[in-house]
Amino acid sequence: MAEAIKEQKPKVQAPKEKAPVVEAPVAVVKKTKKAKIKVLAGEAHILATFTNTIITLTDESGNALVQYTPARVGFKNSKKKTPYAATKAAFAAATEAIDKYGLREVKVFIKGAGVGRNAAVKGLASAGLSVTLLADVTRTPHNGCRAPRKPRK
């Protein structure tokens, strides 16, 4: 059997002269621990749409620390737009920010007209964050778009 294998020629022939392979010593790199960031005060941005609620916790310069939606907590489809789902998502976001970064107080900025607006603020407060500012930053039109034409008589 071994003789049969030796008689067969390889399909692709390797180059006749091979350069010698030299294995260089590999340096072992030790992992360094990341410095834990402590953020005592930050901002909470709540985007409440008609179908979802997005809660983003940032530091005071605007760098995102934690972002949660009801889908990340486990709600699907039409359950995402309920106030209960917004409360659970805000509670989960706040507890993660408290555990990871030591967040204690937040300024809350709410945008949108969804049903999870007030429920998300209650979820942040029930997790142990103190709300120092509550501002509505929803865009409002100043006269809006041009009105459609009047119907003909």
C-alpha positions in Angstrom: 0.0 0.0 0.0 2.8 2.4 0.9 4.5 1.7 -2.4 1.4 2.7 -4.3 1.3 6.1 -2.6 5.0 6.7 -3.5 4.5 6.0 -7.2 1.7 8.6 -7.6 2.9 12.0 -8.6 1.4 15.1 -6.9 -1.0 17.1 -9.1 0.6 20.4 -8.2 4.4 20.4 -8.1 6.0 22.5 -5.4 8.9 24.7 -6.3 12.2 22.8 -6.3 14.1 25.2 -4.0 12.3 26.1 -0.8 13.5 28.9 1.4 14.3 27.6 4.9 11.5 28.4 7.3 12.8 30.2 10.4 10.4 30.5 13.3 10.9 33.7 15.2 10.4 33.6 19.0 6.9 34.9 19.8 6.6 37.5 22.5 3.9 36.8 25.0 1.7 39.9 25.5 0.0 40.1 28.8 -3.4 41.6 28.9 -3.7 44.8 30.8 -6.8 45.6 32.7 -8.9 48.5 31.5 -9.2 51.3 33.9 -12.7 51.5 35.3 -14.4 54.7 34.4 -16.4 56.3 37.2 -19.1 58.7 36.1 -21.1 60.2 38.9 -23.3 62.5 36.9 -24.6 62.0 33.3 -27.4 62.4 30.9 -30.3 60.2 30.0 -31.7 60.6 26.4 -35.1 59.0 25.9 -36.5 58.7 22.4 -40.2 57.7 22.6 -41.7 56.9 19.3 -45.1 55.4 18.6 -43.6 51.9 18.2 -40.5 51.8 20.5 -38.7 53.6 23.3 -34.9 54.0 23.2 -33.0 54.9 26.4 -29.4 56.0 26.1 -27.3 56.9 29.2 -24.3 59.1 28.5 -21.6 61.0 30.4 -21.8 64.8 30.5 -19.8 65.2 27.3 -22.2 62.9 25.4 -20.2 59.7 25.2 -22.7 56.8 25.4 -22.3 54.5 28.3 -25.4 52.2 28.0 -28.2 51.9 25.5 -31.3 49.9 26.0 -34.6 49.2 24.2 -37.6 47.1 25.2 -36.4 44.5 22.6 -33.1 44.0 24.4 -35.1 43.3 27.6 -37.2 40.7 25.8 -40.3 42.4 24.5 -41.3 41.7 20.9 -43.6 43.3 18.3 -46.5 45.4 19.6 -45.4 44.9 23.3 -42.4 47.2 22.7 -44.6 50.3 22.6 -46.2 49.8 26.0 -45.3 51.9 29.0 -44.4 48.7 31.0 -41.8 47.8 28.4 -40.3 51.3 28.6 -40.1 51.0 32.4 -38.3 47.7 32.3 -35.8 48.9 29.6 -35.1 52.1 31.6 -34.6 50.1 34.8 -32.2 47.7 33.1 -30.2 50.5 31.6 -30.0 52.3 34.9 -28.9 49.3 36.9 -26.2 48.5 34.3 -24.9 52.1 34.4 -24.9 52.1 38.2 -23.0 48.7 38.4 -20.4 49.4 35.6 -19.8 53.2 36.0 -21.2 54.2 39.4 -23.7 56.6 37.9 -25.7 58.4 40.6 -27.6 61.4 39.0 -28.9 62.1 35.5 -30.3 65.0 33.5 -33.2 63.5 31.5 -33.9 64.8 27.9 -37.1 63.4 26.4 -37.8 63.4 22.6 -40.9 62.2 20.9 -44.5 61.6 21.5 -44.7 57.9 22.4 -46.5 56.4 25.4 -43.2 55.4 27.1 -42.1 58.9 27.9 -43.1 59.2 31.5 -42.8 55.5 32.2 -39.1 55.5 31.2 -38.4 58.4 33.6 -40.1 56.4 36.4 -38.0 53.4 35.6 -34.8 55.4 35.9 -35.9 56.8 39.2 -36.9 53.4 40.6 -33.5 52.0 39.8 -31.9 54.5 42.1 -30.8 57.3 39.9 -31.7 60.8 41.0 -33.2 63.0 38.3 -31.9 66.5 38.5 -33.3 68.0 35.3 -36.3 67.0 33.1 -36.4 68.6 29.7 -38.6 68.0 26.6 -36.5 68.4 23.5 -39.1 67.3 20.9 -38.9 69.3 17.7 -41.9 71.5 17.0 -42.7 73.2 13.7 -42.9 77.0 13.6 -45.7 77.2 11.0 -44.8 73.8 9.5 -45.1 72.8 5.9 -47.2 74.5 3.3 -50.9 73.7 3.5 -52.5 71.6 0.7 -54.5 73.6 -1.9 -58.2 74.3 -1.3 -60.6 72.1 -3.2 -62.3 73.5 -6.3 -66.0 74.3 -6.2 
